[in-house]
Structure formats: structure tokens, C-alpha cells
Amino acid sequence: MTRGAALVALLFLALAGCTPREQKTENRKLQVVTTLFPLYDMARAIGGTSAQVSLLLPPGAEAHSFEPRPGDILRLNRADLFVYTGPFMEPWAESLLKGIDSPRLQVVNAGRGIPLLKQGEEERHTAGHHHEGGGDPHIWLDFGNAQTMVVTILAGFVERDPAHTELYRHNAAGYRARLEELDNAYRTGLADCKTRTIIHGGHFAFGYLAKRYSLRYLSAFPPSGDSEPNARQMAEMVGLIRSSGAGVVYYEELVSPRLADTLARETGARLLMLNAAHNVSRADLDRGVTLPDLMKQNLENLRQGLLCR
């Protein structure tokens, strides 16, 4: 059975148990389901006390291997808003949504209108690999894109719950201001660095960040989320690390740093995390960590690894 057919089968099972759904009332919080952590954090900030926002991805789960479960389908049928990044980041979402039987569910494609970084642009920042589908979907790692995503999500909130328009607009403006401050901190903090090459032993994710701040980005993984580098590509990465003089290899969140550790041992480099924020641990979620929090830590680690003044 194909992945799409399996999702449709799950949909019918889930819908069979559904009861009539209540309408949005003045006293009922807006029910919002988001796919990845950046969207969760944006929606949580926009909704404030007037929305109940949940994360579809289980805390601690690795985003590239996620597949929806029957319980997720029930959550969507009971939700008012569903927020996802786009068909390239969550390829399973469109198949899932085709079978949702909820007249009140409003779908927000947070990446709508944001051009993906194309293969020709990526070649200036990677070791020559290409992303499946012709573009890189990690759009939130360009903080200008992230501000645009906030505006798109805000529009969904306002359309679904116009009674709280002013609250949502105020909250969104505050979150966008935090992203603008973050962007300025990166521009200042990465302006004067001894090296400008990011060596990443994780899944391809930081092409947008590298492009925005004029950095070179080398990822051990091909941009395809499912494939791993072969022995020749690993040897090439070792040679690139040695020739660049990089003293740090970055590893990714929520994944064993096996490849990053191999690169570090072969070159004498040390390991630091570079967090793409696809998801967070249960502990981080419970303590209320935010996307700007994670990106500030990234900036500190980048400044260490790039030897910035």
C-alpha cells in the first residue's frame, strides 16, 4: 500500500468515530494544530490566551522520519486551524488534508509566496548536492522569511476568529520585532569572523541562513532528507574541513551525531550544535523554549566556530 493510500485508509477509520463538531464560540479558544516547532512557536505567540496551540510532531521526534497517526487525524478534524510549512517540507500533509471532513478547518500554508532557494543558488553554499523537488524547504532559517510566515499565520487567525483581531495583530507585531532584533544580532555578530565556512555533519538545513549572512555552508548529508553520504563524499568533506582550517563541526538536534563525530575525529575538530529547530525535546517544550531562544544559542555557537571577534 502506498503512503497516500495508507493515509486515506486511516482517515476513514478516524472519521467513522467522529461526533458532530462544535462551532467557534466567544468563550471557546481557537484550536490550532501546527506541524513543526517554528510554526508552533509563531502560532503560540500570535494566539496568546485566545488560542490553544498544539504541535503535531511528538516532542523529541525527528522531523524527517515523521508519519501521521490515526490520532493526528482526529485532532485535525476537531481543529479550527492547521498550519504547515508547505508541500516540500511536509510532503505527507497534502495527502492527509484531502480526506479531512471538517467544514470549519482552515488550512494555512505558512510558506505561501516565499520562493524556495533553488539548486543554482545552493551550489554556492553547499558541497554540490541538490535538494529533492528543486528547492530547500527550511525557509524559517532566513529571518526575513520567518517574518513573512508570521504575517501569513496571522491572516489565518484573523480570518478564522475576527473577534480577536487586534490581539492577534499586536502579538504578531511583537514576535516580528523579536525576529528583526535577531536578524540584526546575526548581521552584527557574524560581520567579522576569521572563517566563513559552516561545516555541518547533519541534514542539509542551513542554506538560507548561510545565504542571508554571506557564509559558505557545507553539509555532510545530501539535501534529500532520507539519504546519507557515501564514503567518497565523507572523504571529500574531510578534505574540505582540513583545507578550510575549520576547528568546529556542527551536529544537529535530536539526532545521533555519528557522522559529525566521525568528521571531527578525522580532522581534530570539536563538536558544537547547530539547531534547525524542526522540533524540540519534551523538557524544552515544557519549559517554554522559543524559536528566538534557539537561534540565539546558534549565533553563540556560530561565533565560536567561525572565530568571530
Stockholm file with secondary structure:
# STOCKHOLM 1.0

chainA/1-309         MTRGAALVALLFLALAGCTPREQKTENRKLQVVTTLFPLYDMARAIGGTSAQVSLLLPPGAEAHSFEPRPGDILRLNRADLFVYTGPFMEPWAESLLKGIDSPRLQVVNAGRGIPLLKQGEEERHTAGHHHEGGGDPHIWLDFGNAQTMVVTILAGFVERDPAHTELYRHNAAGYRARLEELDNAYRTGLADCKTRTIIHGGHFAFGYLAKRYSLRYLSAFPPSGDSEPNARQMAEMVGLIRSSGAGVVYYEELVSPRLADTLARETGARLLMLNAAHNVSRADLDRGVTLPDLMKQNLENLRQGLLCR
#=GR chainA/1-309 SS CCHHHHHHHHHHHHHHTCCCCCCCCTTSCEEEEESSHHHHHHHHHHHGGGEEEEESSCTTCCGGGCCCCHHHHHHHHTCSEEEECCTTTCHHHHHHHHTCCCTTCEEEETTTTCCCEEHHHHTTTSSSCCCGGGEECCGGGSHHHHHHHHHHHHHHHHHHCGGGHHHHHHHHHHHHHHHHHHHHHHHHHTSSBSCCEEEECSSSCCHHHHHHTTCEEEESSCSSTTCCCCHHHHHHHHHHHHHHTCCEEEECTTSCCHHHHHHHHHHTCEEEECCCCSCCCHHHHHTTCCHHHHHHHHHHHHHHHTTBC
#=GC SS_cons         CCHHHHHHHHHHHHHHTCCCCCCCCTTSCEEEEESSHHHHHHHHHHHGGGEEEEESSCTTCCGGGCCCCHHHHHHHHTCSEEEECCTTTCHHHHHHHHTCCCTTCEEEETTTTCCCEEHHHHTTTSSSCCCGGGEECCGGGSHHHHHHHHHHHHHHHHHHCGGGHHHHHHHHHHHHHHHHHHHHHHHHHTSSBSCCEEEECSSSCCHHHHHHTTCEEEESSCSSTTCCCCHHHHHHHHHHHHHHTCCEEEECTTSCCHHHHHHHHHHTCEEEECCCCSCCCHHHHHTTCCHHHHHHHHHHHHHHHTTBC
//
